[in-house]
Amino acid sequence: MIKLEEDPILGRFFDTPEKKAKWLMRIKIAYIIWIIFLIIGIFFILVSWIL
């Protein structure tokens, strides 16, 4: 399995531990926001289906 640091395209974003930590935090935040929007979307679908 190839490491992120060795990838020709993504390697420049993950070449130092500081960059890697910063990008992983951004990915975690984006993932949490995506889950929130997913839950809100499912909620609106259920409400429109009930009403």
C-alpha positions in Angstrom: 0.0 0.0 0.0 1.3 3.4 -1.0 1.8 6.1 1.7 0.3 9.5 1.2 3.8 11.1 1.4 5.0 9.0 -1.5 2.0 9.7 -3.8 3.0 11.9 -6.8 -0.1 14.1 -6.6 -1.1 14.1 -2.9 2.4 13.9 -1.6 3.0 17.7 -1.6 0.0 18.2 0.7 1.2 15.5 3.2 5.0 15.8 3.1 5.5 17.2 6.6 3.8 16.1 9.9 2.4 19.7 10.3 0.7 19.6 6.8 -0.6 16.1 7.4 -2.1 17.1 10.8 -3.7 20.2 9.2 -5.2 18.3 6.3 -6.5 15.5 8.5 -8.2 18.1 10.7 -9.8 19.7 7.7 -11.0 16.3 6.4 -12.5 15.5 9.8 -14.4 18.8 9.9 -15.7 18.3 6.3 -16.8 14.8 7.3 -18.7 16.1 10.3 -20.4 18.8 8.2 -21.3 16.3 5.6 -22.9 14.1 8.2 -24.9 17.0 9.6 -26.2 18.0 6.2 -27.1 14.3 5.5 -29.1 14.1 8.8 -30.9 17.4 8.0 -31.7 16.2 4.5 -33.1 12.9 5.8 -35.1 14.9 8.4 -36.6 17.2 5.7 -37.5 14.2 3.5 -39.2 12.5 6.4 -41.1 15.7 7.4 -42.3 16.3 3.8 -43.3 12.6 3.6 -45.3 12.7 6.8 -47.0 16.1 6.0 
